[in-house]
Amino acid sequence: MIKLIVRNLAVAAGIGNALVLSRQSGLAYAMCYKLWNDQQTRIDLTTIDRLCDVLGCSPGDLFVRETAAARSSKSAVRPIDKAAPAEAASADSTGSVTGNRCRRIRWID
């Protein structure tokens, strides 16, 4: 899998966040936010050119290829403990949920 490392290059260039990157490059903030957080799946050649101008790098510096071994170790899923009681994630009298698992909410753009 190929990943963008815009955040690393931007921090090295003295750019602290996606908003500053947006202002310096002239790209939309939403695009810069996705690039900053490595959520962008497609990128235009003009966008690559602007990023290279702002970050002072070549197009090849923006991309890193992640090996299959690194991907498999990151995506390893912990097995669920079947011996845990079923009421471990139940709500208590105050309405808060107890348990050790967080649920991640993902916004769709």
N, C-alpha and C positions, 0 to 999 in steps of 0.2 A: 504494500500500500504506500502511496506517495503522500507525504504530508508537507504542508506549508510551515515554514518556521519564521513567519513575519514578526512575531512577538520578539523572538531572540535577536533578530537583526535590528529591529526598531529600538529596543532597549540599548543595544550596543551603540546605536547612532544618537542616543540621547532623547528618544521619543518615549514618553512615559505611559501613554494609553492610546486607545483607539480614536478618541476625539482629536487628539493632537495629530495623529497620523492622518485623519480625515482632512483636517484644516491644511496641513502641509502638502498633501498629495492632490487635493481637489476631488477626491473620491467621496462618494456618499458615506455617511456615518454608518449606516446599516452594513454596507459592504466592508468597511474597515473593521467593524465589530466582529463580523464573521471571520475575516482574515486573521484578526488578532487572536481569536479563540479557536482557530483551526476548525471552523465549522463550514467553510466554503467548499463546495464540491466541484464547481466549475469556475474558471477564471479566464478573462478575456486577455488578449495580447496587449491591448492598450493599458489595461490595469497592471499587467506585469511591468510594462515600460515605465509607468508612473511610479510604481513601487521601487523599481531599480534606481530611478532618478533621485527619489527622496532618501532612500536608504544607502545609496552609494555602493551598490552591489551589482552583480551580473545576474541574469535570469536563473542560471544554474544554482546560485547561492540561496534562492528562495525555497528550493525543494529538497527534501530528504526522503530517501526510500527506506521504509521500515521493513525489516526482514520478517519472514514468516515465523521464525522462532520467537522474536520479540513480541509479535502480535499474539501468538498463542499463550505466552506467559501472562500478558496483560488481560486477556479475555478469559482466563481460567476462572470458573465459577466455583464458589465454595459449596460443598454439599450441605443440604438442609439437615439439621439435627432432628431426626425423627423421634428421639426420646424426649424432646422438649414438650412440655404440656401445651395443649391447644389453647388455653386461655392466656398464654404469655403475651399475646398481642391484643388482648381485649381492652375495652375502655373501662376506666375505673369510675367512681362516683362523681368525680369532677369533670368527666367528659374527655380527659386527655388519654391518649393512647400510650400504653406501656409496651415495652419490648425493645429489642436491640437493633431492629432493622429500620432504616430510613427509607422513605419512598421518595424517589426523585421525580419531580414534575418537569416535563420538558415542553417548552413553548414552541409552537409551530408557527413559522413565519409565512 
